[in-house]
Amino acid sequence: MQWFTLLSTLLGTAIGVASTLISERFRSKEARLQLHQAVRTEAYLSFLQSMNESAGAFRGLALTAAQAPPDQLQESSRQVFKESSLYVTRERIILFAPNSVAAAMNVVFNSLLQMQEAVNLRCDRYSPEFLSCLNKYADSVQMLRSEMRKDVGAEPLRNDVEWAPHG
């Protein structure tokens, strides 16, 4: 009878330890997923902030593009990306985001490069060339937001609201 008690105690202990290990494994997997989601979300927010800072700076530079010396204008436009940390945040997106988000982010990044080029060509803030760059930027931002929202599990943005930053 003592063997039966000892055996059942050992079996109960083994089941308890096994169930604890299994639950910890699932819990740690969930924790890893949550951490990965948090890292991506932070990278998205950093990129969106850098992107908005860059676009705003290019809009500001375009206001005085015609009057600014070309060398100074080109140096100022180079500084926009540097000061906004856009390259660093872009790399974080490429590293952590799924392909759909990284591709959409790259379209936004390229639209900012086109905006920079328009500034370097001394296009005025209200010139057709610069406004075309702004419209491409706004459309690409909308696409990026949609992809980011899909990735983080948020519902799609409503179509009856103008979300894109025009002008």
Disulfide bonds with the S-S distance in Angstrom:
none
